[in-house]
Amino acid sequence: MPNIDLLDHELPIVERLVREAGALVRQFYDRDLAVDWKGANDPVTAADHAANRLLVDGLRRAFPGDGILSEELHDDQARLQRRRVWIVDPLDGTKEFIGHIGEFSIMVGLATEGEPILGVVYQPVADLLYRGAPGLLAEVVQEGAARPLAVSRVADPAQMRLVASRSHRDPLVDAVCRNLGITGERPSGSVGLKVGLLATGQCDLYIHPSPGLKEWDTCAPDAILRAAGGAIGDAWGRPLRYNKPDVRQRQGLAASNGAIHARIVAATAAAAEAAGYTAEN
């Protein structure tokens, strides 16, 4: 199916699913929830699991021939045999959800042969939806009104504004900012919402030099930022790949409006290497 059919077929289905998942999550949001821990600094709630079931079941019904990778779904790696794979984060920003901070989102991306070709990120509290397909569509929709996405054109590091993690700040970020002379900063939860701030021109860069992100954190935002004219890749500037046996994005992340992306990547790679990371490991 040609990529242009994404807008007529896949996109409406995914938008409906993420909005339904958002409505479901809102039912949990205003009450106290038990919190489990998958690992250190990695919480999960009943809302994560409920949204996951809704999204995965819906995608399986709509696209039975595709693979699925989701944060809250056991990965039997059958997806590795599929050309197209849906990559799902049913609740990105769980800490902000638990803390009753509205900066959480539902994210669904589609990768074909390892490349992100469609992304949808939905923030239920603000009824804010980002949608992007590189070369086809880049829009943000709020309260039924759609407007084009476009990154900023700021090229002076002293004028650039960093969007930083509210809950998972990478300690190497400060080293990168010092190197580039960046002092402006805005905190946010959810990788998807951070990238949304870049795609709407409200911020200019987001960096995560250390390992820690996974494919479901980056697939939908990757497609959206590329569609909006931005640049995104690992800490050494290489494209992020999807549907890998190891779902971790081991080489970090550097995303920007693209104006001075090479300088941002150089500073990010230098910080990562100073901490003992390499482009290969």
C-alpha positions in Angstrom: 0.0 0.0 0.0 1.5 3.3 -1.0 2.5 5.6 1.9 0.0 8.3 0.7 -2.8 5.9 1.7 -1.7 6.3 5.3 -3.7 9.5 5.5 -7.0 7.9 4.2 -6.8 4.5 5.9 -4.3 4.1 8.8 -4.4 7.6 10.2 -8.1 7.8 10.9 -8.1 4.4 12.7 -5.1 5.3 14.8 -6.6 8.7 15.8 -9.8 7.0 16.9 -7.9 4.5 19.0 -5.7 7.1 20.7 -8.7 9.3 21.5 -10.5 6.3 22.9 -7.4 5.3 25.0 -7.2 9.0 26.2 -10.8 8.9 27.3 -10.2 5.7 29.2 -7.1 7.0 30.9 -9.0 10.1 32.0 -11.3 7.8 34.0 -8.3 6.8 36.0 -6.7 10.2 36.2 -8.8 11.8 38.8 -8.6 9.1 41.4 -5.9 7.5 43.5 -4.3 4.5 41.8 -2.1 1.7 43.1 1.4 2.0 41.6 3.6 -1.0 40.7 7.2 -0.9 39.7 8.7 -2.7 36.7 12.1 -1.6 37.7 13.9 1.3 39.4 12.3 4.6 38.4 9.8 2.8 36.1 6.2 2.9 37.5 3.2 1.3 35.9 -0.5 1.6 36.8 -3.9 0.1 35.8 -4.3 3.0 33.4 -1.2 1.9 31.5 -2.5 -1.7 31.2 -6.1 -0.6 30.2 -4.9 1.7 27.5 -2.5 -1.0 26.2 -5.3 -3.5 25.9 -7.5 -1.0 24.0 -4.8 0.0 21.6 -3.3 -3.4 20.9 -6.7 -5.1 20.4 -7.7 -2.3 18.1 -4.6 -2.5 16.0 -4.7 -6.2 15.7 -8.3 -6.1 14.4 -7.6 -3.3 12.0 -4.2 -4.5 10.7 -3.9 -8.3 11.3 -0.9 -8.6 9.0 1.2 -6.2 10.9 3.5 -6.7 13.9 3.0 -4.9 17.2 5.6 -3.7 19.8 4.2 -2.1 22.9 5.7 -1.2 26.2 3.1 -3.1 28.2 2.9 -6.2 25.9 5.0 -9.3 26.1 7.4 -9.2 23.2 7.7 -12.6 21.6 9.6 -11.0 18.7 7.2 -12.4 16.1 7.2 -8.7 14.9 10.7 -9.2 13.5 9.2 -11.2 10.7 6.8 -8.4 9.7 7.6 -5.5 7.3 5.3 -3.1 9.1 5.2 -2.8 12.8 3.1 -0.6 15.1 5.1 0.7 18.0 3.0 1.8 21.0 3.5 3.6 24.3 0.0 3.4 25.9 0.9 6.0 28.6 4.1 8.0 28.1 4.8 10.1 31.2 3.4 7.8 33.9 5.2 9.8 36.6 3.3 12.9 35.5 0.1 10.9 35.3 0.6 9.7 38.9 1.5 13.2 40.1 -1.7 14.6 38.5 0.5 16.7 36.1 -1.2 16.8 32.7 2.1 16.2 30.8 1.4 12.6 29.7 0.4 11.2 26.3 -0.7 8.2 24.3 1.7 7.4 21.4 1.3 5.2 18.4 3.9 5.0 15.6 4.2 2.9 12.5 7.6 1.8 11.2 8.2 0.1 7.8 11.4 -1.8 7.3 12.8 0.1 10.4 11.9 3.6 9.3 9.1 5.6 11.1 6.5 6.6 8.5 3.5 7.7 10.7 3.2 9.1 14.3 0.3 10.1 16.5 0.7 11.6 20.0 -2.3 12.5 22.0 -2.4 14.5 25.3 -5.8 13.7 26.8 -5.9 16.5 29.5 -5.4 19.2 26.8 -7.3 17.4 24.0 -4.1 18.0 22.0 -3.2 15.7 19.1 0.0 15.7 17.0 0.0 13.8 13.8 2.8 13.4 11.3 3.8 11.4 8.2 7.1 12.6 6.7 6.5 14.1 3.3 2.7 13.9 3.6 1.3 15.6 6.7 2.4 17.5 9.8 -0.5 18.9 11.9 -1.6 19.6 15.5 -5.3 19.3 16.3 -6.9 20.9 19.4 -10.6 21.1 20.1 -11.3 20.1 16.5 -9.2 22.7 14.8 -6.1 21.6 12.8 -3.1 23.8 12.1 0.2 23.0 10.3 3.3 22.0 12.3 6.5 23.8 11.7 9.8 23.9 13.6 11.4 27.2 14.6 14.2 28.8 12.6 16.3 29.9 15.6 19.9 29.3 14.7 21.7 31.2 17.5 22.4 28.8 20.5 22.1 31.7 22.9 18.5 32.2 21.8 17.6 28.5 21.7 15.2 27.0 24.2 15.8 23.5 25.5 12.9 21.3 26.4 14.1 19.2 29.3 12.7 16.1 31.1 10.6 16.9 34.2 11.1 13.4 35.7 14.1 11.7 33.9 16.6 14.5 33.4 19.8 13.2 31.8 22.8 14.5 33.8 24.7 15.0 30.6 22.3 17.6 29.3 23.9 20.4 31.4 27.3 19.6 29.8 25.8 19.9 26.3 24.1 23.2 27.2 27.4 24.6 28.6 29.2 23.6 25.4 26.6 25.3 23.2 25.9 28.3 25.4 22.2 27.4 25.8 20.5 28.9 28.9 16.8 28.9 28.1 14.9 25.8 29.3 11.3 24.5 29.6 10.5 21.3 31.5 8.0 18.8 30.2 6.9 15.2 30.7 6.5 12.7 27.9 8.9 12.4 25.0 6.0 12.9 22.6 5.0 16.2 24.3 8.7 17.4 24.3 8.9 16.7 20.6 5.6 18.4 20.1 7.1 21.6 21.6 9.8 21.4 18.9 7.3 20.7 16.2 5.2 23.7 17.1 8.3 26.0 17.3 7.9 26.6 21.1 11.3 25.0 21.8 14.3 24.3 19.7 16.1 21.2 20.9 15.7 18.1 23.1 18.7 15.9 23.9 19.1 12.7 25.8 22.8 11.6 25.5 22.6 8.5 27.7 21.0 5.2 27.0 17.5 4.7 28.5 15.0 5.4 25.8 13.2 2.6 24.0 11.6 2.3 20.6 8.1 3.1 21.9 9.5 6.3 23.4 10.7 7.6 20.1 8.9 6.1 17.1 5.8 8.4 16.9 7.7 11.5 17.9 10.4 10.7 15.3 7.8 10.6 12.5 6.1 13.8 13.7 9.3 15.9 14.1 10.6 14.8 10.7 7.3 15.7 9.1 7.4 19.2 10.8 10.9 19.8 9.3 13.0 19.0 12.3 16.0 16.7 12.7 16.2 13.7 15.0 18.6 10.9 15.5 20.9 9.3 18.0 23.6 11.2 19.9 26.0 10.8 17.0 23.5 12.0 14.4 22.5 8.7 12.9 18.9 7.9 12.1 17.0 5.9 14.8 16.0 2.4 13.7 12.9 0.5 14.7 11.8 -3.1 15.0 15.2 -4.2 16.2 15.7 -7.4 18.4 16.9 -5.1 21.2 14.3 -2.3 21.6 16.6 0.0 23.5 17.9 3.2 21.8 21.4 2.6 23.2 23.0 5.6 21.5 20.8 8.2 23.0 18.8 10.9 21.3 19.4 14.4 19.8 16.4 16.3 18.3 16.2 19.9 17.1 14.7 22.3 14.7 17.6 21.4 12.3 19.1 24.8 12.1 22.4 23.9 13.7 21.8 20.2 14.2 25.4 19.2 13.3 26.7 21.4 16.2 24.1 20.0 18.6 25.1 16.5 17.6 28.8 17.2 18.1 28.2 18.6 21.6 25.9 15.7 22.5 28.3 13.0 21.2 31.2 14.7 23.1 29.2 14.7 26.4 28.3 11.0 25.8 31.9 10.0 25.1 33.2 11.9 28.1 30.9 9.8 30.2 32.3 6.6 28.7 29.7 5.9 26.0 30.7 5.2 22.4 28.9 5.2 19.1 29.2 1.4 18.9 28.3 0.6 22.5 
